[in-house]
Amino acid sequence: MKQYKCNNCEHQWESQDEPFECPKCHSASIVEVGGKASLAETLKKYWWIIACALAAALLVILIMPKNATRVKVDADSEIGRMVITLKGKHASEYLVMLKQNDNVDKQAYTKDGNPVIFNDLQGDYVLELMYTGQGNAPKVRKYTKEYTFSISTTEEVTEVLGDGTIVDVPTTPKPEIVKLEPSPKRIAEGGTYTVTIKLSPYGCPEAEAEFSMDGQNWQDKPTFSNLASGDYKFYARSKSMPDLVSDAELYLQEAHSKECLSVEKANALLSGIAKSDENAINSFYKYASRNTTVKGVDELSSVYGLVVAIREDEQVNYTITNIDCNNGKVNSITIKHK
């Protein structure tokens, strides 16, 4: 998947194929700003890491004593916050410390059912967990873990075993929205959209996540129906750890107009496009999609190519002589040189 940005409205999105226009404002002025490796490429490159992680998780499950202390660490670099949650028989008998340059910057004692939360974090930290109880639990060896609050840090879980061994094991991570799928691709007049949220296979599973359109009202299903055209923002969060939230925006295009584009109006819009009038470009794309066939000039075969040619060279003059239109949908445009 590659990432693109619109120079007109600055909207960013991901696409497998090179787009011809911005899905939000229909501008043809777009640039590639980055990309992500495909799922197949990622699996091929990191298969051994995934296999080792699964093996370690299975080993921990087999050897973990019943009274082990379970520790969840959620480190969010974007907001500079760390949440440490302990569960188990001795969960309320630990001192949690964050150190910078070997000096204690923040510390707190754990309490039953209440996580330790550190805010306003910036820079490099070392997390230390120390058993301070007087019970029968053995003395836990000194535990340290390094974190950097300048880039995104993934959630980690550490099992503090009864014999003092500390092992990192997988847990339910943050749900990551990788795609918003609208259906249909574009509605007819009077119609509505249905949008389905797709999560990354490496994040929180769909069954353990919940979804929202406003960040307030949540539901188990990742599908939202009866949506009119416009801008929307969708959310996904972990059911077990509601602080783990991701979001993504989507612009749903306006309905097709049933009015056919006239030759006279089309030529007027081409004149506006030659002057880089974004309103003229957007209006033109409401009638004709970027892939609509263009006839009459050998070097041009689509509406997108026509728009780009006019915008790049104002002196390249074309005139539309015929439009094949049915119920507001332009099937083809015939042009010629002026």
N, C-alpha and C positions, 0 to 999 in steps of 0.2 A: 504493500500500500504506500502511495505517495501522498504528500501533503501539499495543498495549493492555497494561495492567498489572492484575493481580489484587490487590485489596486484602487478600485472605485469605492467600494464600501468596507474594505479591509476584512471581509468575512473569510474565515479559514475552514477548510474541510479536507477530508481524505477521499481518495479515489483510486481504484485499480487501474483505470484507463485515463489517458490524458484528456481532461475536460476541454470543451469548446467555449464554455461560458460559466459565469458565476451562478450557482443554483439559487442565490438570493436576489441579486439585482439584474442578472442576465448580462452583465458586462463581459465583453470579450477580453478585457485587459486583466489577465491573470498570470501569476508566476508560481513556479514550484519552489517551496521553501523547505522541504525536508521529506523524509520518508521513513517507513518502518519495514523491517524484514518480514517476510511472509511466515505463516505458521510452520510450513514445511521446512523453510530455511532455518528457523529457530530450533526446531526439534532436531534437525540434522546436526546442527552445530553444538547443541548443549545436551544431547541425549544422555551422555555419561553422567552429567551433573544431576539430571532429573532422576536417573536410575539410582545414584548414590543417596539422594535425598529420600527416596521411597524406602530404600533398604534401611537407612538410619531410623526413619520413622517406625518401621516395623520392629526393629531391634529395641527401641525405647518402649514400645507398647508391651513387648514380651518381658522386659526386665524391670519395668517400673513397679516399685513397691506401692502397696495400697495407701500409705500415709505420705506419699511424695507431695511436695509443695509445687504447684503449677504456677508459672509466672508468664503473663502476657505483657508484651511490650509493644505499644503502638507509638512510633516516632514519626511525626508529621513535620517535614521540613518546611512546607509551604507556610504554615502558621506558627512554626517554632514551638511546638507543644509535644510533650511526651506523657503518655498515660501508662502506668505500671499497675497491673491488676494481679493479685495473688489469690490462689484458692488452695484449699487443703487444710489438714488438721492444725498446722502451725502457721497459717497465713498471716496471723496478726502479730507475729513475733519477729519481724524483720525491720532493719534500718535500711532505707533506700537513699543512696547518695549519688549526686552528680558532681564530678570533679572537672576542673579546668586547670591545666598546668600543675597537677598534683595537689591543688587546693580545693576544698569542698566549697562548691558554689551554691548548691541547694541540697536539702536533705529533709526527710520526713519518715515517721514510723508508720507501718501499715496498720490498718484496722479491718476487722471483719466486714467483708462486703463492700468496702469503700476503696476505690483505686487511689493511688498516689499520682497527682497531676502536677507537672512542672510546665510553666508557661514562659514566654519571652526568651526562648533559647536561640542563640546565634553562635556559630563557630563549632569547635571540636569539643566533645565531652567524653568522659569515661563514666559509665554507669556501674556502680558497685552495689551489691546486695549482701547484707551481713545478718546472720541469725543472732538474735539477742535474747531469745527466750530462755527459761529456766526448766523447761520440760525435759522429756526423755529423748527428744530429737537430737541426733549427733551434731557436733559442731560442723557446720558447712564450710568447706574451703572457700577462700576468698574468690568472689565472682566479679569479673570485670568484662565490660563490653563497650566498644567504642562506637560513637555516633557522630556524624557531621551534619549540622543544620545549615547547609547551603545548597544541597540537592535533595531530591526526593529519597526518602529512606523507607524501605519496605518493613511491614510488620514482622515481628519475630516472636517466637514463644520459646521459653527455656524451661526445662524440667529440672528442678532441684531435687535430686534423688536422695533417698534416706541415707545412703552411704557417703554422701558428700560429693558425688559425681554430678556435673552439670552438663547437659546435652541439649543442643538446639534441635528442635523438631518442627515440622510444618504445622500450620494452623490455617484457619479460614482468613484469607487476606482481604484487602479492600476490593470491593466490586468495581471493575473498570469498564465503563461504557465504551465499546469499540465501534458501534454502528447504530444508527437510528433508521429503521426501514419503514418508509411510508407506503401505503397501498390505498389507491392506485398511485402510479408515478405522478399523475396530475389529474385532478378531478374535473368533471364536467360541471357546467353551471347548475347550481342547486345541490351538488354533491358534497361529501365530506371525506376526510382521510381517516385511516387507521394507522397508528404508528406503533411499531414493536421495538423494544429496547434489546439490543444484543450485547452480552457481556463477554469479556475476554476469558478464554478457557484457563488462563493462568491466575485468575482472580477468584473472588468469592463465587461459588456455584449459584445458579439461578434459584435453586430450591432454598438456599439460605440467605437470599436477598429479598428486599422489598423495594417498591418503585413509587415514584410520585411525579406530578407535574408542577407542584408549587413548593416542594420541600416541607410541607406541613401535613398533608393528607397522603397516607401511604396505602399500597395494596400489594398483594402477593403476585399478581400477574403482571408481566412486563408489557402488556398491550393496552393502548388507549384508543378509544373509538370516538366517532362523531366530532372530529376536529375540522374546523373551517380553516381557510388559508390564513397565514400570518406567521409571526415569530413565536417559537415555543422553547422552553427549557425543561429538560427531563432530568430526574435524579434517580440514583440507585444507592442503597446503603445496606450494610450487613445487619441482619436481624439481631444477632447476638451482641454486636458492638455498633450501635447507631452512630457513633462518631466517625465511622469509616464510610464516607460519602463521596461519590463522584457525580459529575453532571455533564451534560452536553446540550448544545443548542441546535435547533433545526428550523429552517424556513420552509414552510409549506406554500407552494406556488398557488397563484390565483387560478380560478376556474377558467376553462376555455370559453371564449366568447362565441356565441352562435352566429354573430355577425361576420360575414365574409369580408376579407380585406380587399378593398377596391384598388384597381391599378393606379388611380389618381392619388389615393391616400398613401399607397406604397411608395410611389416616386417622391412624394413629399417627405416621407420618413427617410428615404435614402439621402435626400439633400441635407437633412438634419444630422444623419450619421457621418456624412462627409465633413461636417463642422464639429465632430466629436461631441454631439449633443447626446448625453446619456439618456435623457428622457425619450428621445427618438429611438435609441437602441432598445430600450426596455419595451417601448410600445410595439416595435417591430417583432420582438421575440414573443409577445403575447399572442400574436397570430401565427407566426411561423417558427418552428423549432430550429435549433442549430443544424439538424440533420436533414431538413427539408430539401428536396432535390431542386437544383437550379439548372435550367436548360438554356441553350443558345450560345454560350461562350465556352469553348473547349477547356480553358484553364480553370474554370470554376464549376464545381459540381454540387456545392451545398450552400445553404444560407450563411453558415458560419464563414466559409471562404469568401463569400460576397461582402460580408460586413468587414472582415479583416482587410480585404483589398481596398475598400473605400476608405477605411480609417487610416491605413498606412500611406496612401497616396491620394490626396484630395483631387489630383488632376486626372485620375483614372475614372472616367465617367461612364456610367451605365444607366440604362433606362429599362424599366419593366414594361413588357408588352402584353403579357398575359399571366393570369393567376388561376390555377386549378384549385378551387376551394369547395368544401362540402361541410355544411353545418358548422361553419366557423373554423374548421381545420384546413389549413393550407397544405395541399398535397404536393404541389410543385409550382415553381415560378420560372417564367421564361423571360430572359433579358437579352439586350443587345447593346453594342457600343453606341454612344451618342454620335 
